[in-house]
């Protein structure tokens, strides 16, 4: 993990691990914006580029969910399905 590498003082390894996590699909953007263990990386352009990449994907996913939710009322469908089971 990137945090473990930072605890060992290895910024290069931390960035490599963070990049590998992003490439593997890591998307916990909002958690990492507040994680104090990553403070040593916040001034690094590579870290900021990776965070921007993740944020863009999170925003894209949110827009897709909102678009689909606008087309159909999933909560109402779930409530109706539950009512039909009873």
Secondary structure in CASP SS format (residue, H / E / C, confidence):
PFRMAT SS
TARGET T0000
AUTHOR 0000-0000-0000
METHOD secondary structure of the structure
MODEL  1
X C 1.00
X H 1.00
X H 1.00
X H 1.00
X H 1.00
X H 1.00
X H 1.00
X C 1.00
X C 1.00
X C 1.00
X H 1.00
X H 1.00
X H 1.00
X H 1.00
X H 1.00
X H 1.00
X H 1.00
X H 1.00
X H 1.00
X H 1.00
X H 1.00
X H 1.00
X H 1.00
X C 1.00
X C 1.00
X C 1.00
X C 1.00
X C 1.00
X H 1.00
X H 1.00
X H 1.00
X H 1.00
X H 1.00
X C 1.00
X C 1.00
X H 1.00
X H 1.00
X H 1.00
X H 1.00
X H 1.00
X H 1.00
X C 1.00
X C 1.00
X C 1.00
X H 1.00
X H 1.00
X H 1.00
X H 1.00
X H 1.00
X H 1.00
X H 1.00
X H 1.00
X H 1.00
X H 1.00
X H 1.00
X H 1.00
X H 1.00
X H 1.00
X H 1.00
X H 1.00
X H 1.00
X H 1.00
X H 1.00
X H 1.00
X H 1.00
X H 1.00
X H 1.00
X H 1.00
X H 1.00
X H 1.00
X H 1.00
X C 1.00
X C 1.00
X H 1.00
X H 1.00
X H 1.00
X H 1.00
X H 1.00
X H 1.00
X H 1.00
X H 1.00
X H 1.00
X H 1.00
X H 1.00
X H 1.00
X C 1.00
END
